């Protein structure tokens, strides 16, 4: 299978990115992103916070898949890795290699930059994507946790 090309996101990709990102949010049942779409677009389009945005494109150079990545420190290993925050392929383009193309592009980018790993998480029940992931990467034994910030001010902060 010939994989679709992957390139950096362009400002002219805004409408295609919006459609993909809405699809990504809907896939994960996140209907609360509408009010943040413009801010998220600016963040990824400008590369703020070290975010790199890539798209897999069809034969007409239209984005059919997206990936948002950023470097992260790995202190125990003394290395830096590449963290894949978001990966999504339009339903109509699934099965044509766009997801794999994005992952292979990230693998090559990590190698060129001397990074030690490309890492991501996915939902346990995301069976279709996991079939692709299992072909190109190794699942780990790590369990992910989220710790929400305490909404109350830290009373001890003023004493410092």
N, C-alpha and C positions, 0 to 999 in steps of 0.2 A: 504494500500500500504506500502510495506517495502521500506524504503528510503535507497539509496546507502550510503556506508560509506564515511566519510569525514576525511581527515588527512592533516597534514602540507605538504607543497610543499617540495620536495626533489630535490637535484641537478640532480639526475638521471631522473627527470621529464622534463628536459629542452625542448626536442623536442615536447612533448605533450603540454607543456605550450605555446610554440611558436605557435603551430597550433591553440590552443584556443584563444590566445591573438590576433592573426591575424584575427580570426573570429570575435572577439569582436570589433576590430578596423573597420573591414569591415561593421559590422552591423550598426555602427554609422557613416559610410561614411568617415572614417578617413584613407585615403590611404597614409598619410604622416608619419606613424610611422616606416616604414621600417628601416630608418637610426638610429632609437633610440632603436630598439629591444634588442640589446646586452646590452646597458646601463640599460634599463628597467628590463631585466632579472636579471642582477647583483643586482640591487636595491631591487627587491622583493625576490630573492633567499637569499640575505644576511640580509634581514630585515632592510635595511637602512631606516632612517627617521621614524622608528617605524612601518614600514609596515609589516604586517603578511600576508603570502600567504597560502591559503588553497585550496585543491582540493577535489572534489567529485570523487570517483573512481568506475569503473565497477567491475564485479566479478573477473576480472584478475588483479585488482589493477592498471588499466590504468586510468589516469585522463580524465574525461568527462565534468568537470565543474571547474571553478575557482572563487575564491573570494580574493580580496585584501582589508584588513582592517587596521585601525590604531585608537588608542585612541585619543580623543579630549576633551579639557576642556570645561565645561559648567559653566562659572562663576556665572551667575545669579541663577542657581540652586545649586551651590556649589558642583557639581558632575563631574564625568567624563563619557563620553559615548564612544561608538565604532562606528566609521564611516566606512561605506562600500563604498570604492571608485569604485570597479569594481566587477561585477558579470556577468558570462557568462557560458552558457551551450552549448556544441556542438549540432548542429542541429540534428544529428542522435540520441542523448540521450535525447532530449526534450520529456517531458511527462512521464518520468520514475522517476521523483522525485528528480533529482540532485539539481535543484535550491532550492527547498524546504528544502532538506537535508542541504545545505550550510546555509540557513537562520536559520533553527532550531539549527544547530551547533553554530552559532553566538549568538543566543538567550541564549543558555545554557552557553556559554563561558562568556557572559556579566554577567549573574547571578552569576556564580562562582567567578568572579573577582569583584563583587560588583559595576558594572557599571550601570548607570541609563537608558540607551537607546541604541539601535542599530538604526542608522539613515543612510539613503541614498537618492539619487535623481535618477530619471529616466526620460526619454523622455516622454512627454505627450502622444505621439502616440504609445508607446511601449505596445500595448494592451495585447499581450500574456503574457509578464512578469508581467504586472499589475494585471492580474487575479490571479496569484500566490501571489503577494504582498498583494492584497486585502484580501486574505484568512488568512494571517499570521500577518499582521500589519495594522495600521491605517494611512491613508493618512492625511497629515497636511494641514493647510491653508497657509503655508508659501510659498512665491514666491522667487525663486533663481535669483540672479544677479551676473554678472561677471564684475569686474572693471579691465581693462587692465592697467598695469603700464605705466607711461609716458615714452616714449623712449628718451626724452631729459634729460640731466643731470639737477639736481636741483641746480639752481644758488644760492639759499639761504643756501645750505648745507655747503658751504665753509665758510660762515659767522658764523657758530655755534661753 
